[in-house]
Amino acid sequence: MGRRILKQGYHQAVEARHKLGLLTEEQTARFKLMFSRCRTAKEFGEVMQALRGFCAGIQKDTDRYARIIQDDPLGLEED
């Protein structure tokens, strides 16, 4: 698979996360830029791992930004 097709796939993955509300416009642009600069499979893997970690962290973290994304800004649903 060519690098151009690979980059398009990763850009679509970033865009899908943006549409799901996991990334802001600025974060989407930043991750797309990171993927655009990748040259090797190892670099693509590292950026994808960072993207997955960032999106998964939002779903589990308890900071203000994560709570807004989780629709629980006041932490009312804690056990």
TIDOMI-70568 format. One record per atom (N, C-alpha, C): residue number from 0; chain; atom name; x, y, z. Coordinates in nm, 4 decimals. Example, Ala and Ser with C-alpha at 12.3 -4.5 7.8 and 13.67 -1.06 7.14 Angstrom:
<nodes>
pos, unit, site, east, north, up
0, A, N, 1.3190, -0.5690, 0.7800
0, A, CA, 1.2300, -0.4500, 0.7800
0, A, C, 1.3200, -0.3300, 0.7800
1, A, N, 1.2850, -0.2250, 0.7080
1, A, CA, 1.3670, -0.1060, 0.7140
1, A, C, 1.2900, 0.0030, 0.7870
</nodes>
This chain:
<nodes>
pos, unit, site, east, north, up
0, A, N, 0.0858, -0.1164, 0.0000
0, A, CA, 0.0000, 0.0000, 0.0000
0, A, C, 0.0907, 0.1230, 0.0000
1, A, N, 0.0563, 0.2208, -0.0831
1, A, CA, 0.1351, 0.3420, -0.0932
1, A, C, 0.1181, 0.4313, 0.0288
2, A, N, 0.2183, 0.5139, 0.0493
2, A, CA, 0.2158, 0.6033, 0.1654
2, A, C, 0.1013, 0.7028, 0.1564
3, A, N, 0.0674, 0.7477, 0.0367
3, A, CA, -0.0422, 0.8433, 0.0199
3, A, C, -0.1752, 0.7818, 0.0632
4, A, N, -0.2011, 0.6599, 0.0221
4, A, CA, -0.3254, 0.5915, 0.0600
4, A, C, -0.3281, 0.5671, 0.2106
5, A, N, -0.2123, 0.5308, 0.2660
5, A, CA, -0.2026, 0.5075, 0.4094
5, A, C, -0.2330, 0.6355, 0.4873
6, A, N, -0.1774, 0.7473, 0.4430
6, A, CA, -0.2022, 0.8757, 0.5096
6, A, C, -0.3489, 0.9150, 0.5008
7, A, N, -0.4116, 0.8901, 0.3858
7, A, CA, -0.5536, 0.9220, 0.3712
7, A, C, -0.6376, 0.8417, 0.4697
8, A, N, -0.6022, 0.7166, 0.4895
8, A, CA, -0.6739, 0.6331, 0.5858
8, A, C, -0.6614, 0.6849, 0.7274
9, A, N, -0.5403, 0.7262, 0.7635
9, A, CA, -0.5203, 0.7808, 0.8972
9, A, C, -0.5907, 0.9149, 0.9139
10, A, N, -0.5918, 0.9956, 0.8108
10, A, CA, -0.6632, 1.1240, 0.8170
10, A, C, -0.8132, 1.0994, 0.8355
11, A, N, -0.8654, 0.9970, 0.7697
11, A, CA, -1.0067, 0.9638, 0.7864
11, A, C, -1.0361, 0.9156, 0.9282
12, A, N, -0.9417, 0.8431, 0.9872
12, A, CA, -0.9595, 0.7975, 1.1257
12, A, C, -0.9641, 0.9166, 1.2214
13, A, N, -0.8799, 1.0166, 1.1958
13, A, CA, -0.8800, 1.1370, 1.2789
13, A, C, -1.0112, 1.2125, 1.2592
14, A, N, -1.0535, 1.2257, 1.1363
14, A, CA, -1.1775, 1.2972, 1.1057
14, A, C, -1.2983, 1.2273, 1.1693
15, A, N, -1.2986, 1.0948, 1.1703
15, A, CA, -1.4086, 1.0200, 1.2325
15, A, C, -1.4146, 1.0483, 1.3823
16, A, N, -1.2986, 1.0538, 1.4470
16, A, CA, -1.2964, 1.0849, 1.5902
16, A, C, -1.3438, 1.2276, 1.6158
17, A, N, -1.3143, 1.3167, 1.5233
17, A, CA, -1.3636, 1.4549, 1.5351
17, A, C, -1.5158, 1.4583, 1.5262
18, A, N, -1.5713, 1.3837, 1.4315
18, A, CA, -1.7169, 1.3813, 1.4145
18, A, C, -1.7873, 1.3161, 1.5326
19, A, N, -1.7176, 1.2260, 1.6015
19, A, CA, -1.7741, 1.1640, 1.7210
19, A, C, -1.7659, 1.2560, 1.8419
20, A, N, -1.6957, 1.3667, 1.8276
20, A, CA, -1.6838, 1.4619, 1.9365
20, A, C, -1.5674, 1.4345, 2.0305
21, A, N, -1.4770, 1.3466, 1.9913
21, A, CA, -1.3629, 1.3144, 2.0759
21, A, C, -1.2473, 1.4119, 2.0570
22, A, N, -1.2473, 1.4860, 1.9464
22, A, CA, -1.1409, 1.5818, 1.9172
22, A, C, -1.2014, 1.7161, 1.8792
23, A, N, -1.1339, 1.8226, 1.9182
23, A, CA, -1.1754, 1.9557, 1.8749
23, A, C, -1.1189, 1.9808, 1.7357
24, A, N, -1.1565, 2.0910, 1.6779
24, A, CA, -1.1070, 2.1288, 1.5445
24, A, C, -0.9543, 2.1431, 1.5463
25, A, N, -0.9033, 2.2070, 1.6502
25, A, CA, -0.7581, 2.2279, 1.6620
25, A, C, -0.6839, 2.0952, 1.6807
26, A, N, -0.7371, 2.0074, 1.7635
26, A, CA, -0.6734, 1.8772, 1.7864
26, A, C, -0.6755, 1.7936, 1.6596
27, A, N, -0.7847, 1.8021, 1.5851
27, A, CA, -0.7950, 1.7297, 1.4591
27, A, C, -0.6870, 1.7761, 1.3625
28, A, N, -0.6723, 1.9062, 1.3506
28, A, CA, -0.5699, 1.9609, 1.2607
28, A, C, -0.4301, 1.9183, 1.3054
29, A, N, -0.4059, 1.9162, 1.4356
29, A, CA, -0.2740, 1.8786, 1.4885
29, A, C, -0.2421, 1.7319, 1.4581
30, A, N, -0.3380, 1.6424, 1.4806
30, A, CA, -0.3132, 1.5015, 1.4525
30, A, C, -0.2965, 1.4773, 1.3024
31, A, N, -0.3727, 1.5465, 1.2200
31, A, CA, -0.3557, 1.5324, 1.0759
31, A, C, -0.2163, 1.5777, 1.0335
32, A, N, -0.1684, 1.6852, 1.0923
32, A, CA, -0.0338, 1.7336, 1.0628
32, A, C, 0.0703, 1.6307, 1.1052
33, A, N, 0.0498, 1.5711, 1.2211
33, A, CA, 0.1439, 1.4685, 1.2684
33, A, C, 0.1473, 1.3505, 1.1718
34, A, N, 0.0311, 1.3072, 1.1242
34, A, CA, 0.0280, 1.1969, 1.0286
34, A, C, 0.0899, 1.2376, 0.8951
35, A, N, 0.0731, 1.3617, 0.8549
35, A, CA, 0.1301, 1.4085, 0.7292
35, A, C, 0.2822, 1.4046, 0.7297
36, A, N, 0.3402, 1.4214, 0.8463
36, A, CA, 0.4858, 1.4234, 0.8580
36, A, C, 0.5478, 1.2852, 0.8742
37, A, N, 0.4655, 1.1816, 0.8917
37, A, CA, 0.5168, 1.0460, 0.9094
37, A, C, 0.5766, 0.9940, 0.7790
38, A, N, 0.6855, 0.9184, 0.7924
38, A, CA, 0.7518, 0.8605, 0.6755
38, A, C, 0.7603, 0.7082, 0.6824
39, A, N, 0.7662, 0.6528, 0.8034
39, A, CA, 0.7818, 0.5085, 0.8185
39, A, C, 0.6611, 0.4497, 0.8910
40, A, N, 0.6491, 0.3179, 0.8798
40, A, CA, 0.5398, 0.2484, 0.9480
40, A, C, 0.5502, 0.2665, 1.0991
41, A, N, 0.6729, 0.2724, 1.1507
41, A, CA, 0.6926, 0.2915, 1.2942
41, A, C, 0.6381, 0.4271, 1.3380
42, A, N, 0.6620, 0.5304, 1.2589
42, A, CA, 0.6113, 0.6639, 1.2922
42, A, C, 0.4596, 0.6674, 1.2889
43, A, N, 0.3998, 0.6050, 1.1873
43, A, CA, 0.2538, 0.5982, 1.1808
43, A, C, 0.1980, 0.5286, 1.3049
44, A, N, 0.2615, 0.4201, 1.3467
44, A, CA, 0.2169, 0.3464, 1.4638
44, A, C, 0.2253, 0.4286, 1.5910
45, A, N, 0.3329, 0.5054, 1.6045
45, A, CA, 0.3503, 0.5886, 1.7237
45, A, C, 0.2445, 0.6981, 1.7316
46, A, N, 0.2158, 0.7612, 1.6190
46, A, CA, 0.1146, 0.8679, 1.6185
46, A, C, -0.0244, 0.8077, 1.6429
47, A, N, -0.0517, 0.6923, 1.5842
47, A, CA, -0.1822, 0.6280, 1.6052
47, A, C, -0.1980, 0.5876, 1.7513
48, A, N, -0.0899, 0.5403, 1.8129
48, A, CA, -0.0951, 0.5048, 1.9545
48, A, C, -0.1229, 0.6288, 2.0393
49, A, N, -0.0625, 0.7404, 2.0037
49, A, CA, -0.0872, 0.8655, 2.0767
49, A, C, -0.2327, 0.9094, 2.0599
50, A, N, -0.2860, 0.8961, 1.9386
50, A, CA, -0.4256, 0.9329, 1.9119
50, A, C, -0.5206, 0.8452, 1.9928
51, A, N, -0.4968, 0.7159, 1.9919
51, A, CA, -0.5830, 0.6242, 2.0688
51, A, C, -0.5750, 0.6529, 2.2184
52, A, N, -0.4537, 0.6777, 2.2662
52, A, CA, -0.4356, 0.7086, 2.4085
52, A, C, -0.5051, 0.8368, 2.4475
53, A, N, -0.4974, 0.9371, 2.3610
53, A, CA, -0.5629, 1.0643, 2.3882
53, A, C, -0.7139, 1.0467, 2.3941
54, A, N, -0.7710, 0.9785, 2.2962
54, A, CA, -0.9171, 0.9611, 2.2916
54, A, C, -0.9663, 0.8710, 2.4044
55, A, N, -0.8916, 0.7669, 2.4385
55, A, CA, -0.9314, 0.6789, 2.5488
55, A, C, -0.9171, 0.7506, 2.6816
56, A, N, -0.8164, 0.8357, 2.6934
56, A, CA, -0.7953, 0.9104, 2.8165
56, A, C, -0.9104, 1.0038, 2.8457
57, A, N, -0.9667, 1.0626, 2.7434
57, A, CA, -1.0793, 1.1535, 2.7607
57, A, C, -1.1990, 1.0796, 2.8209
58, A, N, -1.2164, 0.9559, 2.7842
58, A, CA, -1.3302, 0.8799, 2.8330
58, A, C, -1.3130, 0.8346, 2.9774
59, A, N, -1.1874, 0.8347, 3.0280
59, A, CA, -1.1618, 0.7830, 3.1623
59, A, C, -1.1121, 0.8891, 3.2596
60, A, N, -1.0518, 0.9969, 3.2095
60, A, CA, -0.9924, 1.0980, 3.2958
60, A, C, -1.0985, 1.1745, 3.3740
61, A, N, -1.0532, 1.2438, 3.4769
61, A, CA, -1.1458, 1.3192, 3.5605
61, A, C, -1.1169, 1.4691, 3.5594
62, A, N, -1.0315, 1.5150, 3.4669
62, A, CA, -1.0054, 1.6585, 3.4597
62, A, C, -1.1250, 1.7312, 3.3968
63, A, N, -1.1218, 1.8621, 3.4003
63, A, CA, -1.2343, 1.9434, 3.3543
63, A, C, -1.2695, 1.9166, 3.2077
64, A, N, -1.1684, 1.9130, 3.1212
64, A, CA, -1.1932, 1.8906, 2.9789
64, A, C, -1.2588, 1.7546, 2.9561
65, A, N, -1.2070, 1.6509, 3.0223
65, A, CA, -1.2636, 1.5173, 3.0052
65, A, C, -1.4076, 1.5115, 3.0545
66, A, N, -1.4368, 1.5789, 3.1645
66, A, CA, -1.5744, 1.5778, 3.2168
66, A, C, -1.6722, 1.6474, 3.1218
67, A, N, -1.6263, 1.7520, 3.0558
67, A, CA, -1.7133, 1.8191, 2.9586
67, A, C, -1.7446, 1.7250, 2.8437
68, A, N, -1.6442, 1.6552, 2.7939
68, A, CA, -1.6649, 1.5598, 2.6852
68, A, C, -1.7551, 1.4454, 2.7317
69, A, N, -1.7397, 1.4060, 2.8573
69, A, CA, -1.8206, 1.2968, 2.9123
69, A, C, -1.9614, 1.3427, 2.9515
70, A, N, -1.9908, 1.4701, 2.9348
70, A, CA, -2.1197, 1.5278, 2.9724
70, A, C, -2.1468, 1.5180, 3.1222
71, A, N, -2.0415, 1.5263, 3.2025
71, A, CA, -2.0547, 1.5250, 3.3473
71, A, C, -1.9594, 1.6283, 3.4061
72, A, N, -1.9781, 1.7572, 3.3748
72, A, CA, -1.8809, 1.8584, 3.4174
72, A, C, -1.8728, 1.8778, 3.5684
73, A, N, -1.9754, 1.8428, 3.6413
73, A, CA, -1.9732, 1.8626, 3.7859
73, A, C, -1.9340, 1.7373, 3.8624
74, A, N, -1.9158, 1.6268, 3.7939
74, A, CA, -1.8767, 1.5017, 3.8605
74, A, C, -1.9881, 1.4438, 3.9450
75, A, N, -2.1113, 1.4594, 3.9024
75, A, CA, -2.2257, 1.4137, 3.9808
75, A, C, -2.2474, 1.2631, 3.9743
76, A, N, -2.1932, 1.2004, 3.8709
76, A, CA, -2.2174, 1.0573, 3.8535
76, A, C, -2.1117, 0.9696, 3.9182
77, A, N, -2.0262, 1.0260, 4.0022
77, A, CA, -1.9232, 0.9456, 4.0686
77, A, C, -1.9858, 0.8581, 4.1753
78, A, N, -1.9219, 0.7460, 4.1991
78, A, CA, -1.9714, 0.6535, 4.3018
78, A, C, -1.9268, 0.6961, 4.4375
</nodes>
